[in-house]
Amino acid sequence: MNPLLEVNQLTGGYSIGRPVLHDVSFAIEPGEMVGLIGLNGAGKSTTMKHILGLLEPQTGQIRLGGKALDENPEQYRASMAYVPESPILYDALTVREHLIWSATAYGVEERTYEERLVHLAKLFHMTPHLDKAAQHLSKGMRQKTMLMSAFLVRPPLYVIDEPFLGLDPLGIRSLLTFMNRMKEEGASLLVSSHILSTIEDYCDRFVLLHHGKVLVAGTADELREKLAARGGQEARTTRLEDVFYAWVGADDEDGGELIWRD
Ligand SMILES: Nc1ncnc2c1ncn2[C@@H]1O[C@H](COP(=O)(O)OP(=O)(O)OP(=O)(O)O)[C@@H](O)[C@H]1O
């Protein structure tokens, strides 16, 4: 199967000569959910901005459906929906108006829009809030509005940055349920999070970023094996989150450059 998204030896960031990302490579197959994991400042959002085309690679390439952004910008952009870390909403527009705007921008037919709207509003417990202006929404409701706008569209790829912050436990469960459903229907998802334990059971694979480099990538079992092979035998039984953060935390204390060796 051809990957839907290919990030190939990406070096990039905000200014030439001072890259934030160094030689980052990973791919996502159709129907796969991949967790992009790392500490604050590891480069997760920067990687996503490159995938969206908001930043240009200094070296390396990104392909979506086999094509780079400049080969077919319209198709590239229409093939993904993005949920940013901090909700970006128009204060004066209601939740419903945001959803209509999103459906229109992506060409979702009216009947399909209505069906999806009812389902998503129910799932995220937003039915009573659909006609509230964004400025009157709570933080979690703002986040849910962004998520619903993305999920209305049903693109091949979802890029979701820190989706769990601000959501209550019911919201987190609704989101995980829906992401799983999208995955089963063949969509691909790239989800960044610090909270590895929340997505450990949902992601097919993980890409662990540290100081802008891919430290290690693979399934949860593969990561455990690799970590255990480094001498941490407890990695076979401990939660992946504890193993990973103990490891990168120790690296930061040493001030050393941690490089994964297979
Ligand atoms: N707009 C920007 N201009 C210049 N540097 C930036 C900008 N945004 C982020 N950076 C830098 O890029 C590096 C990676 O930041 P990034 O936001 O990608 O990390 P992250 O893994 O998403 O972190 P967090 O978990 O805190 O959201 C950091 O050193 C940060 O200071």
The ligand as a Gaussian input file, in Angstrom:
#p B3LYP/6-31G(d) Opt

LIG

0 1
 N        6.638000      31.049000      15.420000
 C        7.835000      30.625000      15.826000
 N        8.965000      31.317000      15.531000
 C       10.194000      30.886000      15.904000
 N       10.386000      29.744000      16.623000
 C        9.314000      29.035000      16.947000
 C        7.975000      29.424000      16.592000
 N        7.099000      28.503000      17.054000
 C        7.847000      27.580000      17.694000
 N        9.166000      27.881000      17.632000
 C       10.279000      27.099000      18.194000
 O       10.298000      25.829000      17.563000
 C       10.640000      24.817000      18.517000
 C        9.612000      23.730000      18.437000
 O        8.357000      24.264000      18.838000
 P        6.988000      23.500000      18.584000
 O        5.883000      24.487000      18.830000
 O        7.034000      22.813000      17.281000
 O        7.048000      22.409000      19.735000
 P        5.916000      21.399000      20.249000
 O        6.543000      20.049000      20.286000
 O        4.671000      21.554000      19.472000
 O        5.744000      21.936000      21.744000
 P        4.477000      22.034000      22.709000
 O        4.257000      20.663000      23.240000
 O        4.948000      22.974000      23.760000
 O        3.316000      22.571000      21.922000
 C       10.763000      25.504000      19.877000
 O       12.117000      25.696000      20.155000
 C       10.057000      26.818000      19.673000
 O       10.651000      27.823000      20.447000

